[in-house]
Amino acid sequence: MVIGACGPRQHRACSLTWGVCMSEALWDRTHPFVIPVTASARHVDGYGHVSTHNYVQWMIDCAFAHSASLGLDEVTCKTMARGMAAISFDVQLLGSAYQGDALEVATWIVDPDGRVRLARQFQIRHPESGRTLARGHFKFVCTNLDTGKAVRMPQIFKETYVMVSEPVISE
């Protein structure tokens, strides 16, 4: 279930199919692409809160959903034998989520070089409280899916994976 993305002309808030994308002032960047997730019993560890690896998985799920929304779904990428492979990631865990919590996971493309690399920024929020629970920054390299080797981005990647957001300045 994809919530959607704030459009370039909808600066401070946008209405979406599954809910409301909270004011962009609550996001780290403008124009977030957002998916909803709900923490279930399978996400909870022995300490009673969502286990760390789920935050990373939700970020990856958000990246795939964003790519698909841009026309670069897994089938298309497999047909071209090209994809963006994560080469490093940094995640800061800032708060805990619990079973039943409805969360929003956002992503933005940042730092595309138009050749081989790009990065994604992520933010996971608890919309009811407005708290940010996690932030992530992943670096990707374009990869030949048949060989696993880094390759130049095909033209469609260069045209699609562009940065359309800006950091939000808190007032």
C-alpha positions as a Markdown table, in Angstrom:
| # | Residue | x | y | z |
|---|---|---|---|---|
| 1 | Met | 0.0 | 0.0 | 0.0 |
| 2 | Val | 1.7 | 3.2 | -1.1 |
| 3 | Ile | 0.5 | 6.4 | 0.4 |
| 4 | Gly | 2.2 | 8.5 | -2.3 |
| 5 | Ala | 4.3 | 11.5 | -2.7 |
| 6 | Cys | 3.8 | 15.2 | -2.0 |
| 7 | Gly | 3.8 | 16.9 | -5.4 |
| 8 | Pro | 6.1 | 19.8 | -6.2 |
| 9 | Arg | 3.2 | 22.3 | -6.0 |
| 10 | Gln | 1.8 | 21.0 | -2.7 |
| 11 | His | 4.4 | 22.6 | -0.5 |
| 12 | Arg | 3.2 | 22.4 | 3.1 |
| 13 | Ala | 0.7 | 19.5 | 3.2 |
| 14 | Cys | -1.0 | 17.1 | 0.8 |
| 15 | Ser | -4.0 | 14.9 | 0.9 |
| 16 | Leu | -3.4 | 11.3 | -0.1 |
| 17 | Thr | -5.3 | 8.1 | -0.7 |
| 18 | Trp | -4.5 | 6.4 | 2.6 |
| 19 | Gly | -4.3 | 9.4 | 4.8 |
| 20 | Val | -2.7 | 12.7 | 5.1 |
| 21 | Cys | 1.0 | 13.3 | 4.4 |
| 22 | Met | 1.7 | 15.4 | 7.5 |
| 23 | Ser | 3.1 | 18.9 | 6.9 |
| 24 | Glu | 6.4 | 18.7 | 5.0 |
| 25 | Ala | 7.8 | 20.7 | 7.9 |
| 26 | Leu | 7.7 | 17.4 | 9.9 |
| 27 | Trp | 9.7 | 15.7 | 7.2 |
| 28 | Asp | 13.5 | 16.2 | 6.7 |
| 29 | Arg | 13.1 | 17.1 | 3.0 |
| 30 | Thr | 10.4 | 18.4 | 0.7 |
| 31 | His | 8.4 | 16.1 | -1.6 |
| 32 | Pro | 8.6 | 12.8 | 0.4 |
| 33 | Phe | 7.6 | 9.5 | -1.1 |
| 34 | Val | 5.7 | 7.8 | 1.7 |
| 35 | Ile | 4.5 | 4.3 | 2.4 |
| 36 | Pro | 2.5 | 3.2 | 5.5 |
| 37 | Val | 3.5 | 0.3 | 7.7 |
| 38 | Thr | 1.9 | -1.1 | 10.8 |
| 39 | Ala | 4.1 | -2.8 | 13.4 |
| 40 | Ser | 2.7 | -6.3 | 14.0 |
| 41 | Ala | 3.5 | -9.0 | 16.5 |
| 42 | Arg | 6.1 | -10.5 | 14.1 |
| 43 | His | 8.0 | -7.2 | 14.2 |
| 44 | Val | 8.4 | -7.2 | 18.0 |
| 45 | Asp | 11.5 | -8.6 | 19.7 |
| 46 | Gly | 11.9 | -10.0 | 23.2 |
| 47 | Tyr | 12.1 | -6.5 | 24.7 |
| 48 | Gly | 8.6 | -5.7 | 23.5 |
| 49 | His | 9.4 | -3.1 | 20.8 |
| 50 | Val | 10.0 | -3.3 | 17.1 |
| 51 | Ser | 13.3 | -5.0 | 16.3 |
| 52 | Thr | 16.0 | -3.0 | 14.6 |
| 53 | His | 16.2 | -5.0 | 11.4 |
| 54 | Asn | 12.5 | -4.1 | 10.6 |
| 55 | Tyr | 13.4 | -0.4 | 10.3 |
| 56 | Val | 16.0 | -1.3 | 7.7 |
| 57 | Gln | 13.6 | -3.6 | 5.9 |
| 58 | Trp | 10.9 | -0.9 | 5.8 |
| 59 | Met | 13.4 | 1.5 | 4.3 |
| 60 | Ile | 14.3 | -1.0 | 1.6 |
| 61 | Asp | 10.6 | -1.7 | 0.9 |
| 62 | Cys | 10.0 | 2.1 | 0.6 |
| 63 | Ala | 12.9 | 2.3 | -1.9 |
| 64 | Phe | 11.4 | -0.5 | -4.0 |
| 65 | Ala | 7.9 | 1.0 | -3.9 |
| 66 | His | 9.3 | 4.4 | -4.9 |
| 67 | Ser | 11.3 | 3.0 | -7.8 |
| 68 | Ala | 8.2 | 1.1 | -9.0 |
| 69 | Ser | 6.1 | 4.3 | -8.8 |
| 70 | Leu | 8.6 | 5.9 | -11.1 |
| 71 | Gly | 8.3 | 3.1 | -13.6 |
| 72 | Leu | 11.3 | 1.1 | -12.6 |
| 73 | Asp | 9.8 | -1.9 | -10.9 |
| 74 | Glu | 11.6 | -5.2 | -10.4 |
| 75 | Val | 10.3 | -6.7 | -13.7 |
| 76 | Thr | 11.5 | -3.7 | -15.7 |
| 77 | Cys | 14.9 | -3.8 | -14.0 |
| 78 | Lys | 15.3 | -7.5 | -14.5 |
| 79 | Thr | 14.4 | -7.1 | -18.2 |
| 80 | Met | 17.2 | -4.5 | -18.5 |
| 81 | Ala | 19.5 | -6.6 | -16.3 |
| 82 | Arg | 20.2 | -3.4 | -14.3 |
| 83 | Gly | 19.4 | -2.4 | -10.8 |
| 84 | Met | 20.6 | -0.2 | -7.9 |
| 85 | Ala | 22.5 | -2.2 | -5.3 |
| 86 | Ala | 23.1 | -0.9 | -1.8 |
| 87 | Ile | 26.8 | -0.6 | -1.0 |
| 88 | Ser | 26.5 | 1.1 | 2.4 |
| 89 | Phe | 24.0 | 2.3 | 4.8 |
| 90 | Asp | 23.8 | 4.3 | 8.0 |
| 91 | Val | 20.7 | 4.2 | 10.2 |
| 92 | Gln | 20.1 | 6.2 | 13.4 |
| 93 | Leu | 17.5 | 4.7 | 15.7 |
| 94 | Leu | 15.9 | 7.6 | 17.6 |
| 95 | Gly | 12.8 | 6.0 | 19.3 |
| 96 | Ser | 10.9 | 2.9 | 19.6 |
| 97 | Ala | 7.7 | 1.6 | 17.9 |
| 98 | Tyr | 5.4 | -1.0 | 19.4 |
| 99 | Gln | 2.9 | -3.6 | 18.2 |
| 100 | Gly | 0.0 | -1.9 | 16.5 |
| 101 | Asp | 1.8 | 1.4 | 15.8 |
| 102 | Ala | 0.9 | 2.9 | 12.4 |
| 103 | Leu | 4.1 | 4.4 | 10.9 |
| 104 | Glu | 5.1 | 6.3 | 7.8 |
| 105 | Val | 8.3 | 5.6 | 5.9 |
| 106 | Ala | 9.6 | 8.2 | 3.6 |
| 107 | Thr | 12.4 | 8.2 | 1.0 |
| 108 | Trp | 14.1 | 10.8 | -1.2 |
| 109 | Ile | 16.7 | 10.4 | -3.9 |
| 110 | Val | 19.8 | 12.5 | -3.0 |
| 111 | Asp | 23.2 | 12.9 | -4.6 |
| 112 | Pro | 22.6 | 11.2 | -8.0 |
| 113 | Asp | 25.8 | 11.5 | -10.0 |
| 114 | Gly | 24.1 | 10.6 | -13.3 |
| 115 | Arg | 26.8 | 7.9 | -14.0 |
| 116 | Val | 26.9 | 5.0 | -11.5 |
| 117 | Arg | 25.9 | 6.2 | -8.0 |
| 118 | Leu | 23.1 | 7.7 | -6.1 |
| 119 | Ala | 22.0 | 7.9 | -2.5 |
| 120 | Arg | 18.6 | 7.7 | -0.7 |
| 121 | Gln | 17.6 | 9.4 | 2.5 |
| 122 | Phe | 15.0 | 7.8 | 4.7 |
| 123 | Gln | 12.8 | 8.9 | 7.6 |
| 124 | Ile | 10.4 | 6.8 | 9.7 |
| 125 | Arg | 7.8 | 8.7 | 11.6 |
| 126 | His | 5.1 | 7.9 | 14.1 |
| 127 | Pro | 2.4 | 10.3 | 12.7 |
| 128 | Glu | 0.2 | 10.2 | 15.8 |
| 129 | Ser | 3.0 | 11.7 | 18.0 |
| 130 | Gly | 4.9 | 13.4 | 15.2 |
| 131 | Arg | 8.1 | 11.8 | 16.4 |
| 132 | Thr | 10.8 | 10.6 | 14.1 |
| 133 | Leu | 11.8 | 7.1 | 15.1 |
| 134 | Ala | 14.6 | 6.5 | 12.6 |
| 135 | Arg | 16.7 | 8.2 | 9.9 |
| 136 | Gly | 18.7 | 6.4 | 7.2 |
| 137 | His | 21.1 | 7.2 | 4.4 |
| 138 | Phe | 21.9 | 4.5 | 1.9 |
| 139 | Lys | 24.4 | 4.6 | -0.9 |
| 140 | Phe | 23.7 | 2.7 | -4.1 |
| 141 | Val | 25.6 | 1.7 | -7.3 |
| 142 | Cys | 24.1 | 0.7 | -10.6 |
| 143 | Thr | 24.7 | -3.0 | -11.1 |
| 144 | Asn | 24.5 | -5.4 | -13.9 |
| 145 | Leu | 22.0 | -8.0 | -12.5 |
| 146 | Asp | 23.6 | -10.8 | -14.5 |
| 147 | Thr | 27.2 | -10.3 | -13.4 |
| 148 | Gly | 26.9 | -8.3 | -10.2 |
| 149 | Lys | 29.4 | -5.8 | -11.5 |
| 150 | Ala | 29.0 | -2.0 | -11.3 |
| 151 | Val | 28.0 | -0.4 | -14.6 |
| 152 | Arg | 27.0 | 3.0 | -15.9 |
| 153 | Met | 23.3 | 3.8 | -15.4 |
| 154 | Pro | 21.1 | 3.3 | -18.4 |
| 155 | Gln | 19.5 | 6.5 | -19.8 |
| 156 | Ile | 16.2 | 5.7 | -18.1 |
| 157 | Phe | 17.9 | 5.6 | -14.7 |
| 158 | Lys | 19.6 | 8.9 | -15.3 |
| 159 | Glu | 16.3 | 10.5 | -16.3 |
| 160 | Thr | 14.3 | 8.9 | -13.5 |
| 161 | Tyr | 16.6 | 8.9 | -10.5 |
| 162 | Val | 16.8 | 12.6 | -10.0 |
| 163 | Met | 16.8 | 14.7 | -6.9 |
| 164 | Val | 13.5 | 16.7 | -6.6 |
| 165 | Ser | 13.6 | 17.6 | -2.9 |
| 166 | Glu | 15.3 | 20.1 | -0.7 |
| 167 | Pro | 16.2 | 20.0 | 3.0 |
| 168 | Val | 13.4 | 21.5 | 5.1 |
| 169 | Ile | 14.7 | 24.4 | 7.2 |
| 170 | Ser | 13.0 | 24.5 | 10.6 |
| 171 | Glu | 11.6 | 27.9 | 11.5 |
